[in-house]
């Protein structure tokens, strides 16, 4: 079966342990970035279908990889998040804007 997608670091070991054979390569920077974004879309779609916590965990794992790839600071992201929430609010009130 052909996949051509980014997989977790231990997947090849798991396939091998089950007696399977796989073909893989290490992505260069350009491919890795593209595959991270594809994986994020994939994981979001899986969560939207299942609404399971495990799928949210997968989304967070991909986001962590995107943060590391871009050399962003988690602290800076949390600061920006807090700033936006203080300035514009969160989503707790469930407000739906119908017109403006």
C-alpha positions in Angstrom: 0.0 0.0 0.0 1.3 3.5 -0.9 1.1 6.2 1.7 3.5 9.1 0.9 2.7 10.8 4.2 4.5 11.9 7.3 4.4 9.3 10.1 5.4 9.2 13.7 9.1 8.4 14.4 8.5 4.8 15.6 6.1 3.6 12.9 8.8 1.9 10.9 9.9 -0.1 14.0 6.3 -1.1 14.6 5.8 -2.2 11.0 9.1 -4.2 11.2 8.2 -5.8 14.5 5.0 -7.1 13.0 7.0 -8.7 10.2 6.2 -6.0 7.6 8.4 -4.3 5.1 8.3 -0.6 4.4 10.0 1.9 2.1 10.7 5.4 3.4 12.9 8.4 3.1 13.8 11.4 5.2 12.1 14.6 4.0 14.1 17.7 3.2 13.0 21.0 4.8 10.6 21.9 2.0 8.9 18.5 1.9 8.8 18.3 5.7 7.0 21.6 6.0 4.5 20.6 3.4 3.9 17.2 5.0 3.5 18.8 8.4 0.7 21.0 7.1 -0.9 18.1 5.3 -0.7 16.1 8.6 -2.4 19.0 10.5 -5.3 19.0 8.0 -5.5 15.2 8.2 -5.6 15.2 12.0 -8.2 18.0 12.2 -10.4 16.2 9.7 -10.1 13.0 11.8 -11.0 14.9 15.0 -14.0 16.5 13.3 -15.3 13.1 12.3 -14.6 11.4 15.6 -14.5 14.1 18.3 -12.1 11.9 20.3 -9.5 13.2 22.7 -6.9 11.0 21.1 -7.3 13.0 17.8 -6.9 16.3 19.7 -3.7 14.8 21.1 -2.5 14.1 17.5 -3.3 17.7 16.5 -1.3 19.0 19.4 1.6 16.7 18.5 1.6 18.1 14.9 1.4 21.7 16.2 4.4 21.0 18.5 6.3 19.8 15.4 5.3 22.9 13.5 6.5 25.1 16.4 9.8 23.3 16.5 10.3 23.4 12.7 9.7 27.1 12.6 11.8 27.7 15.7 8.9 29.5 17.4 8.8 29.9 21.2 5.9 28.2 23.0 6.1 31.0 25.6 5.8 33.6 22.9 2.8 31.8 21.4 1.1 31.5 24.8 1.8 35.2 25.4 0.2 36.1 22.0 -2.7 33.8 22.8 -3.2 35.5 26.2 -2.9 39.0 24.6 -5.5 38.2 22.0 -7.8 36.7 24.5 -7.5 39.8 26.8 -8.0 42.2 23.9 -10.7 40.3 21.9 -12.0 37.6 24.2 -12.1 33.8 23.9 -14.9 31.6 22.7 -16.5 30.7 26.0 -19.7 32.8 25.4 -20.5 30.9 22.2 -21.4 34.2 20.4 -22.4 33.7 16.7 -22.1 37.0 14.7 -25.0 37.0 12.2 -24.4 40.4 10.6 -22.2 43.4 11.0 
